[in-house]
Amino acid sequence: MSNKKKSIHSTENFGSKFGYIMVAAGAAIGLGNIWRFPYIAYGNGGGTFILVYIIIAIVLAYPGVISEEAIGRATRGNAVTSFEMLNKKWGFAGWIMAITTLLIDFYYLIVSGYVIKYTLAYAKAVFTGGTVGGADKVAYYQNFISDPVEPLIYGFFMIAATGLVLIFGITDLAEKICKVIMPGLILLLIICGIWAVSISPEARMGLKWYVLPDFSKLNMRTFADACMQILFSVGIGWAIFITLGASLPDSSNMRSDAKWVVLLDSSVALLAGFVIIPSVVGSGSELTSGPSLVFLSMTTIFEKFPGGTLIGLAFFMALVFAVFSTAFTIVEIPIKVVREKYNVEPVKAVVIVSAIIAVFGTLCAWSQGHGILSHALLPWLDATGVSYYCIYDWVDLLSAYVGLPLGTLLCFIFVSRVWGYDNMNKELIKGGGKPISTWDKVTIGYLAPFCVIVVILHAFGIWDALGLV
């Protein structure tokens, strides 16, 4: 293999199966799991959403992971060249995945900086005996995100720290970090969850509501939201598993690895709901969406409970673990494309992509709150008419609700109808894996594509227009 085609990863560099699973699981576990999952579950009937989510994990997440891993290991390439090496006409599918992930990087790294801000604020509060956000937590949060400089300081720190890790190589330093980060994250979430349900009878009622289905809430929106959340929770459509699959040795059992990744990613999302929903219900608060869930709802709740400042620090430390574990891989995806597709030196590729993220991340940051670009609204046309969104929300809508499901759909079409099941089977049986089954063909060829088509139609308001939500 030429140097141009050689991956930043190399097959011998993952030190163990455990190391790969921790990196692969950590690549998707992040803000989407911890702030988005609880809100979506809360808005879709709690236990009803959980039940649908688990079913979708089986028919969408697992086949998505093994499909991407098979492409990556078969080619040892990046998101774009992997498709091109198997079929020259299909490089566009890899480009859609890589560009979508780059778009997500624009706002993910900036909002990750918010987590660092609040972690430091909680650390200070623990040692000084103060509170985070004072009496008016909404004003504290809005003033922070509206400041033209402070959010960028933390966001640029995230970008720089991630870039430095990638310069050293994700399968070297990042593997060692994720071996600590992932077990630590899960432990902290379990501690926070047990604490939340043990201090209040109302919180225990919230836990009951969280796990028991209410089928009156079941509709196309619930189904679409569950499919969408799987793309975030497990990391399908980002080219994460193509990128990491390029480093899987032939001795690895992809089926086993994929099952563990899906289980861990989904478990962390479920744990996040276990922490947040009982806490909110128990405190009598309303659950809000997006960044405000973590930075407003949770800070208010922590202040109401005994030992809340210390638990708040543990919670935000867990969130720091989550955002870093994701950043390593989702930033490497476009870096790997730049490096291998255009034969750019590794350090230079990191600098180029980091600079692009910093520039467009700044635009996203300035569109938040009352920022200097908050009045710059972009149009979005769907079946119900034209809506207008700030830069941050518009990029989020385009990348998460169109780019991710579209990239996933193209990947399934490629595996089932272009590359073919026989070629995929050659990867599946390596490492002692079971050959492709009829169930694999049904999920990859029909059920999983249906799921992501539902998400795309939802993004363009089709289900609303048909009255199915």
N, C-alpha and C positions, 0 to 999 in steps of 0.2 A: 504494500500500500504506500502510495506516495505521501510525502509530508503534507501536500495540499489537502489530501483527503483524510488525513489522520485526525481523529477526534481529540478534543481537549482531554476527554476521558481516554483511557486505554483499557483494554479488557483485563489486564492484570492488575489494575490499580485499585479496584474495589477490594478492600482487604477481607471482606466476609459477606455472607448472605445477609447477616444482620445489618451490616453497614449499608448495603445497597437498599434494603427495605426501609431503614431509617431515613436515608437521603430521599428515596422515592416518595415515601409517605410525607416527609417534611416539605417536599416540593409543593404539595397542594394544600397542606394544612396551614391556614393563615387567617387573615381578617375575614375572608369569605365564610369560613367555618364558624368563627367565634362571634362576629357581629351580625352577619347576614342570616345564617341558619336559624338562630332563635327567633328573629323577627318574622321570617317567612313561616316558620312552624306556628308561631303565635297567631298570625293572621289567617292561617288555613286550618284552624280547628285543632291544633295541638296533636293529639294522638292520631287523628285522621291523616295528617300530613306525614307523621312518622311512619305509619303503616305503608303509605304509598311510596315514601322515600326508600324504605327497605326493599320493596319489590323492584323499584327502578334501579337500585344499586345492583341487583342481580342481572337484570336484562339490558342495562346500559353501561354501568361502570366497569364491570368485569370484562365484557367483550371489548370495551374501548381500550382498557389497559393492555390486554394481550395483543390487540391489533396493532397498537402503536409500538409496543415492545418488539413485536415480530419484525416490523418494518425497520426499526432502528438496528436490531441485532443482525438482520440479513445484509445490511448495507454498511454499517459502521459509519454512517454519515450524519449530517445535520438535518434539520427539518425540511430544507429545500432539496438538497442533493440526494437524500434518501429516496424521495419519490422519483427524482430524475434518473437515478441509477437503475430503478426498476422499470420505469417507463418515462421516456424523455418528454412526453406530452403532459405529464402530470406534476411538473414542478410547481404549477400554480397553486396546488393544494397545500404544499409546504409553505409557500409564500403567505397564503391566507392565515395559516396557523402562526407563523413567525411574526407577521405584522400585527395580528390580533394580540399576541402576548406582549409585544412592544407597546401597543396602545394601553394595555392594562398596567404595564410598568410605569407609564406616565403619572398615573394617580396613585398607584399602590405604594411606590416608594415615598411619595410625599405624605400620604396619610399614615404610613408606617412611622414617619417622624413624629406624628401626633402621639403615638404610643410611647415613644421615648420621653417626650415632654411630660406626659402624665405619670410615667413611672418615676421620673426624677421628682415630680411634685409630691407623689406619695411617699417616696423615700425621705424627702425633707420633712413631710408632715409627721412621719413616724418618729423622727429624731427630735422634732421641735414641739410635738404635741398639738400642732395646728390641724387645719382641715384643707382639703383640696377644693379650690374654687370659691371659697368663702360662702356668703349667704346667697349670692345669685350665681348659680353655676351655669345658667344659660348665658349670662353676660360674660362670664369668665371664658367660656368656650368660644362664643362668637367674637369676642375681642381678640382671642388668640388666632383663630383661623382667618380673621379679617386683616391681621397685621401683615404688611407687605414683606417683612423681613424674617420674623421669628420662625414661622413654619418652615421657611426655606432652609434655615440653619439646621434644623433637625432632619429635614428631608435630604439635604445634601450630605449630611453625615451618613445617613442610610445608604445613599448611592455610593459614596466613597468607600465605606466599610465593605459593602458587597463587592465592589470592584476589586478591592485589595484581596479578598478571599479568592475571587476567581482568577486573579493573576497567579496565585499559588497553586491553583488547580482544585476543582470541586471534589474530585475523588481522593484528594489528599487531606487538605485542611477541613473542607466542608464535611467530609465523611466523619472525621473525628468530632467535629462540633455537633453534628446531628445525632451522633450516638449518645451525647449527653442531653441535647436540647429536647429530643422527642420523648424519652422517658420522663424527663423533668417536666415537660409541658403536661403530659397525661397525669402525672402525680399531683401537680398543682391544681389542675382542674377537678380532680377527684376530691382533694382537700376542700376546695372552695364549694363544691357541690354538697358534700356532707355537712359542712358548716351551714350552708344556706337552708337546708331542709331540717336541720336539728334545732334551730333557734326559734321557730315560729310555727304554730299550728296552721296558719294561713299558707305558709310556704309549702307545707306538706299537702295541703289541698291543691296548690298550684302544681305540684309534682303529679298528683293524681290526674289533673286535667291534661297535663303534658303527655301522659302515656295512654290514656283511655280515648279511643276514637269517637268522634262525633260525625257520623256519616252524612248528616245534613249539610256539612261543609264541603262535601266531595263534589267537585265540578271540574271543568276544563282548566280553570285557573290554578286549582290545587295541583292537578296533574302536571301542567306546564311548569309551575314553580318548583315542583319536586324534581323534574327533569333538569331544570336550569340549575338548581342547587347541587345536583350530582356533578355537573360539569365543574362547578367551583370546588365542591368538597373533595372530589377525587382527582381533579386536574385533567379532565378529558378535553381534547381540542386545543390545548396549549402547545402541543408537541413536546410536553414534558417527558413522556415515556418513549418517544422516538429518540430524544436526546440522551436519556439515561440508558435506554435499551442498547444504544451504540456501545456501551461499556460492559454489557452483560457477557460474561464468558459463556462459551457453548455448554459448559457443564451446569449452568444454572437452569433450574426448572421454572420456566416462565409462568406456568399456571400457578404453582405454589407461591411465587413472588407476588403475582397479581392479586391472589386471594388475600394475602397479608396486607398489601397496600390498600386495597378497597376496605378491608375490615378496620384497619387503623384510622384511615381518613374519615370514614363514616362514624367510627366510634368517637373521635374527637368532636365532630359536629354534634353528635347526640349528647356528649358530655357537656358541651357548651350550652345546649338547651337545658340540660339538667342543672347547671349552675345558675343561668340567667332567668329563665322563666319562673321557677319557684321563688326566686329572690324578688322579682318584680311583682308577682301576684301577692306574695306575702307582705310586701310593703304597701300594697294598695296603689302602686304606681301604674302608669300606662307604659306599654312597651313601644318605643319609637324605632324608626328604621335607620339604617346606614350608620355613619360615624356617631350620630347623636345617641344611639343605643349604648355604646360603650362609654362615651365621654360625658353623657348627661345622665341617662337613666341609672347606670351602674354606680357612678360617683355619688348620686343622691341616695341610693339604696345603702351603699357601704357606710355612709355617715349615720344612718338610722340604727344600725345594729352594733351591739357590743363587740369591740375588737375590729370594727369595720375598716379602720385605716390600715391595720396590718394585713387584713385579708385583701383589701384593695391593692396593696403593694404586691402581694403574691399573685393576684389576678393579672395585674399589668405586667409583672415579670413573665408570667406564662404567655401573655400576648406578645411580648418582645421575642420570646423563643419562637413563637409561631411565625411572626413576620420575617425574621431572619432566615428561618428554615425554608420559607417559600422564596424569598428574594434570591438566594443563591442560584436556584435553577431557572426561574423565570427571567432573570436578567441574562443568564448564560445562553439561553436559547437564541436571541438575536445576535449575541456576541459570536456564537459558534457559526452562525450563518455568514456573518461578515468575515470571520477568520478563514473559513474553509472555501466559501464560494468565491471570494475575491483574493485569496492568498495573502491576507493581512497578518502581520506579526501579532502574537497574542496580546501583548501589552497595548499595542496601538488599537487593536479591536476593542479592548475593554474601555479605553479612553474615548473612542469614537461613540460607542453605544451609550456610555455613561453621560457624555456631553449632550447627546440627543435627549435622553431621559430627563436631564436637568433642565434643559430649555423648555420642553413641552410640559414637564412637571410643574414648572413655574407658572405657566398659563393656567393649568388646572388649579393650582393652589390659589392664584389670584382671583379665580372665579368663585371661590367659596365665601360664605358669609356675606360681609359687606366689603369684600375685596375690590381692588381697583378695576377688575374685569367682571365683576358680578352682574353688570348690566349688559354684557355681551352675550346675547342669546342666539342659539343656533336652531334652525327649524328641523322638525322631524315629522314626516308625513306617514300616517297610517290610515287604516280603514275608517276611523272615526273622525279624521280631519288632520289639521296641522297643529302640532304642539311645539313649544319652544323651551329649550333647556340651556342651562349654563354650560360652559365648556366641559367642566368635570362630569356632569351628568350625561351630556351628549356623548362624550368619549366612552363612558361606562356603558351606555345603552348600545352603542355601535359594537363595542368589543365583546361585551358579556352576553348580550341577547341576540346578536346576529353573527359576529365573528366566531365565537366558540362553537355554537351548534352547527354553523355552516362548515367549519373545519372538520368537526366530528363526522358530519354527514358524508363529506367527501372522502374521509379516511375509510369509512365503512363501505362506500361504493367501490373505492379502489381495491380494498382487500377482497371483496366478494365477487367483483365483476371485471377487474382489470388484472391485478396481480394473481388472484386466484387462490382458492382454498388449498390446492395441492402444494403451492409454494409456501403458504403460511404453515401448513402441516409440518414441513421440514424443520421449521423453527420450534414448533410446539413439542415435537418428540425428542428434541435435544435435552440432555440432562434428565432423562427418564420421564419426561412429561407424556401425558396421554395424547393420542392422536386426535385430530379434529373430529367432532361428533356432529350428529344431526342437530342437536340443540345449539351448538356453536353456530352452525349455518343459519338456523332460524333467527337467533338473536342478532348476529352480525349482518345478515342479509335483509331482515325485515323488522323485527321488534325494535332494535336500537335505532335504526334510521327513522322509524315512525316517531319515536320519542323526541328526537331532536327537531324533526319537522314541526311537531306540536309547539316547541319553544319558539321557532322562527315565526310561525303564524301568530303566536301570542304577542311577540314583539311588535308586530304590525297591526295589532288590534283586531284580528280576525274573529277571535272568540268573543270579544266584547260586542262586535258588530252583529254577530249571530245570536247574541243573548245567551251564551253558554257559560257565563261566569256568574 
